[in-house]
């Protein structure tokens, strides 16, 4: 039709295929949101929680077969398989369209088709990007309103522009046999069918902000990363911004909202983002980051007033909870929230819970919270130009190998540290303890192209910056010989951040080791924290034999990329081997003679 925009033409095309009963263009208004909520309460999609203690909060129970991201059904659809790489599931675009396209035929019959225009990033930022998601799920609409800048603000920016990422989502029949999450990065297109779970259905999140955006970033000279962003304020009031990548169960969200026990010394943490960062080189040659999201999609179990008081405060109102338990008083409940489950608790499936039964909340139960409600949210979290990044952290869960913290020698070495990072699984997640899984930059499930090319893009980014951030690795989970954690973690992690802050400012006592610079024996601020004798030495020691095994495992992981692996990674791998060969076992900061 003459005069139609690209969005309108695409919406018409989708409607012809999916055949909805009606089409609704979302405006993002309060009235629209409340009408959606009331409609879902009326049909049982949502359950109204106690509005006195949890105002504006609701509970959603998803289909028991649809409770998490489905990585084995998530595909990158590139023309050439090698462009997707060995760590992604690949499907040829032609096969994807034939195999999955037919599942969308008539999939919205009897339903409303919602058109969601949205912005990833602050509304006025030059680094923000546009998307349009079509869905037949009002639950998705409500969550997208919390997670993105959605509706009129995006539609106004779309006017006259075809520069948007289209995402088509349908619940279908929720059958796992007919569930697919497809990404066509060359076309900037996302398809998702058969799931209503957030990571599979909120297409602005992992699908766009990481898988598609990582491809866009490589082409455009920027990075889309699975990173939290924080600002550390010092006693002078100066704020230094840090980005950090951590696999699941490694404390990323807790670090993003850390409450400092050293506020009396003037150190405070500000939250810019808890999950995703888009990183660009600014006009001044420094790396700058925006948080493309407008909300938090947090994991409930383990979140408490002790582990993350800021998130608990944020989630006390205007929040959608998914697959948590509910108390007789209509309040959400999950394992770790309180020490003792209340009598009369209803589990995530809607059944009366009994001690000894399966968990009341699903292990992957969630809450969707507006970011602006977080008490620690930075006054600069929506700055159009983003915030300047001075340090990048990589971290994993390692019982014996990685020290509490170490700094890379250079940007290139730091890329190698991130490329080789790994985390050990827990029994709760996998049934086996200590299984080491490589997860480069915490992006293994989210990189939209060949990870060898991704490492090369990271290396190239360093040459574009006048002042590249310093790169560090942290490990809050080191254990002693009896399996006890050596470091208290949580708020005490600010002490490590303070050392990082000193290092990026050219200060901070450190010693050189084969893997990088670690704090000197007296390098960390220990005011008010008393650890058993020898603990810090053990936390910072380097075991050559353990690292030699680590080196071997990293090499096996890199082998799968063949000739596509950047030479810089091979060089750094060889240098680490050389440095390890020159030291005895074990090496602690007190035993290191060469300082920095």
Secondary structure, DSSP 8 states (H G I E B T S, - for coil): -TT--HHHHHHHHHHHHH--SEEEE----HHHHHHHHHHHHHHTSEEE--TTTSTT-EEE---TT-SS--GGGEEE--SSHHHH-TTS-B--HHHHHHHHHGGGTTTTTTSEEEEEEEEES-TT-TT-EEEEEEES-HHHHHHHHHHSEESHHHHHHHTT----EEEEEE-TT--GGG-EEEEETTTTEEEEES--SHHHH-TIIIIIIIIIHHHHHHHHT-EEESEEEEEEE-TTS-EEEEEEEE-TTSSHHHHHT---TTGGGT-EEEEEESS-EEEEE-TTS-EEEE---SEEEEE-TT--TTT-HHHHHHTTSS-EEES-EE-TTS-EE-BTTBSS--TT-B-TTSSB--TTSS-SS-TT-EEEEEGGG-TTB-TTTT-TT-EEEEEEEEE---SSSS-SEEE-SSHHHHHHHHHT-EEE--HHHHSSSS-EEE-GGG-TTT-SS-HHHHHHHHHHHHHT-SS--EEEEE-TT-B-TTS-BSS--GGGGHHHHHHHHHHHTT-S-EEEETTEEEE-TT-S--TT----TTHHHHHH-B-HHHHHHHHHHHHHHHHTTGGGS-HHHHHHHHHHHHHHHT--SSB-GGG---B-
